[in-house]
Amino acid sequence: MAIDLPKPAPQSHTDAKLKIYFLPNLLTAGNLFCGFLALTKIVEADPAKGNFNSVIRHAIFLILLALIFDLFDGRVARMGGHESPFGREFDSLADLISFGAAPAFLVHHIILGDVFKNLPRLSWIIAAIYLICGAFRLARFNCLAAIAGTGGGKEFLGFPIPAAAGLVSSLTLFLLWLEEQGVSVGKWGFVLPAIMVFLSLMMVSEVRYPTFKSLDFRAKRTFTKMVIIVLLVACLVILWEKILQIALPVLFTVYLLYGFVRPRISRKVRDEIEEEEENDDEPESIS
């Protein structure tokens, strides 16, 4: 008598093992942890206490530290050939906290509340617009990357949310420094809300920005470039506080404006700036 054995159930795609690489995701976790700590510092900051500026400065430094983690997690993944869909999604979730929620809450807590005392709803609307546009920016990037089957190519479509957070945080740090120098911010407080709205639009815009993924720390450099790099590192070590307060806002502003200037400069000059090399095998960027 024949016995019918049960057929094994077909293996679904959900049974496939996810590729979770340790080091890149550890750096992404560091990014997320810094964003969480920045949020806790912002909540703890009390204008009635004498250490308000110090606590806010710590929160800004944590956001900037999250930027460093975000800068290296993707590079480490690419150098080791460890890019994965899980890493891309995890990175976007961390970015939304560190570069979306934390900067929005930071500006709402220390700037918008004072600027719009008579219109409190407008303050949280501006912060919410920044956060929502940042979320749209990250979701669009992940969808286009999945469709193209690449890590995003050599260009970003729209202003990257880490750069937007860096500009907002560094400008806030600069305003705090001005107040400590005895300079009255006054009407300049309205500049930051306007910049946040503009950055929100830029994140979901069609303006393209270089990813600088082709920059390789192991690549050879000319003597002149090497001297410049060494001098910049020396200045960073010696004058790190002044650089954070003054040079960082300039750096992020230059990157923001570069997206508008970039289509109008020659391909040769653009490749020199972005350290691009002609490569026919390179996948096309996301459009």
Steps between C-alpha positions, in 0.01 A plus 500: 500500500651828394534769759470859385764703676427871554675720249740752644362852496661722241758731647382859491721796437458598867700190602810628325771612738566871521855614448585705809863604500642589839729799457293717259184444705691566822594842362137558400395405852748759629328756276160407644631502858644851455166620364319357800745659744462834318123483548539428872738795538255732323220386733723558804595852388319758716531870414445583867826325592844646450630200304245527218752592229741230618236226482383616156861507381542138612187408302641669188833321540312169521319576173834585338648178641209310344605660170846347538351156565275542195798607288694183576235226519433504126868526412588207725221295340621582147866437579417154634235422240242483778220714358158349565130596493488465879786746543332751269170483690669511841704799391187688391326429831801630691523806273136587562565518875845661500458738205123540487344493846799628700572817293127579467449470875822693566396804296142483627620492861753782498421721199147467368336526842655844555460627144132405476382568854166630375465219245602181682332275244714644221816393684411133516357509145840615366679229698247238385540601134875447529452157658237385247703616200803322643297180529380539139860557391619177665204296374553623143870416515432145620232440236715629214802306628292179512370559146845575362659214692791720612609683812391832353765571237715810502223753552235581757160611375415785733707644783616216733339506843835458686629816328175681585539398866864609495405844365217548751711381795811698407297819447337451840845454653615819327204697641578372850861609455389848391285535812791399720712766329246761605350540151124536499345255256182705474327463165765253385296242686255504208776381265513147639124428461519628141803278436317199645208553262739543208692183596170313523423591140855419389487151649204408278622699200647372172836674556789253484791489742817291479527216749883513503492121525795482261725666758729222620722544803738242354532679166821679403509877528720760338759675716301826503178330604682306770648820647156664502344198672771494768457873565124465525533213749748704706263798507214270601700362794621841621195714430225240509257712704529806274471278194180343630347837579601692187636273226230230514210732408708628209585145388140379499382822332756454223377144445140625487584764239719259303189312389384811311844580356590142407302473172661821375865398535696285258519124544878518544478750786216303656703178491795679660283624784324168554808285435311306235670266257359388171370146532271342243406220739367735765121471539298804405385727779144505620282745313 
